[in-house]
């Protein structure tokens, strides 16, 4: 129960970012960098996997970015994986360690990890879709004994576009994680699978009624992934997606992220397929 | 007793007193139209106005509003919230616009209260006026139940000939009436006169909506796949005028500006329009509402259904401004009536015969 005074304080901060320094920057590909951001008081950001923050470069603007580090590994910092895509993200790529950026959030509803315990977890990220799912993957791996099988099927267009390579190797080396990688266009002596991620699904043995599938990727991907998963007998409420929208405010006011009657920034961005399957504007 | 009367001859001095103490916004004529504007003299006030180009919403949610200012220097970054606490009176608000303000109040207060809106709202006093005749050929307020209002105002005026009946709706309204020296408690015969005028007024307002207002959300639910959206999409110019003149539209865009010294700047929000092409575009260029038909459906679903589900109020107050400003002659009244007709059993029979 919050008092009206608390609400006032909260309201005051609605659009005002907190300035936080960049502690580390690493290059993941030619287009994506990983930023480690320090929280002001050394406290955890307090997010759940799948939530996002609004990132500000004052004078340029603000953009919604999913949090890519897991709560289990975010004590006094958190990580953002940022692709050069627009004015704010391009400006972010020019920043140095020690520079400050504005952060609001975390916002929205992430994945309900507690509902996934005891189940087989099937991750299907496509391209930059690994960024939000990595938060959940590492959360699951850090509580590995609470889950059944962990399967990761990850597809990118070209081998040079794989994000978090070190972690992919780590996951591949583990016996308790099944990792399947695929590319659309083989280059650089790529020896692995060629084709979109749906080509890998038929070859994977699943216990459909006990499997939670979680997918995130470009809009065109969802339709095909859903067809495959539903065709394999997965239940609608066990398939989870993270939806991308242009969340300008993050607090359900600006209207840009609305899909039918739902504000993605409030009810999502993580949704079960059961919740959105009848919403025409969702996919 | 919270009813007073104020002789019309005393209105001017009252307005003059208000201008001294408040920022006073009211309807005034501008060429052939009326607009809400900050007034500097009582003679500018036109209480017999028809409808204004923009609703009085603009004094609560300005077209462009600074959210905070920032300064970047050697010491770091300083952010300063900007809050407008300027005491304002919006004078002469019609009932439809007041219903719309009630809806916007609920929207900005729900879940995450919006401090910028809350501050401005708290500093604002609203004086509404009873509409005694329809204001425009486009309006259909009686059908939407918004031709009158008995809450939300601070002070409400009813023209009874030589004077105004003033109904106090809040402490803020009581403060205003206290400052009007010529206002006095209402007399019995004036109450009778007021009731007579209001009773007669009802007949003059046409009821144009064919379905009942209660059925509107259900009609919208059943009309998601209607052919009408395609038809309207072909006519709509995607100019966004309907959003800009709408008293219940509150969507906004957020942007930054920075001075040439690259040290001082601000973040502001500006009114935005869900009918324009780029509204639902994401970073990689994908447009989640690419077709005009999808965007116009979203607008009408939002007004007729989503806002009702979210806020308990229908999102159209029947002011008729969007119909008046639409270059393609798209009117919410026509849309609601057409969707209703298309759902009637007789329409289904016709469709079968034609099909």
Interface residues (C-beta under 8 A of the other chain):
Chain A: X7 X8 X10 X11 X12 X14 X15 X16 X17 X19 X56 X58 X59 X60 X61 X62 X63 X83 X85 X86 X89 X100 X102 X218 X219 X244 X245 X246 X248 X249 X251 X252 X253 X254 X255 X256 X258 X259 X260 X261 X266 X280 X281
Chain B: X67 X68 X70 X72 X76 X77 X79 X81 X107 X108 X111 X112 X113 X114 X115 X116 X118 X224 X250 X251 X252 X253 X254 X255 X256 X257 X258 X262 X265 X267 X269 X272 X274 X279 X280 X281 X282 X283 X284 X286 X288 X289 X294 X298 X301 X302 X305 X306 X309 X310
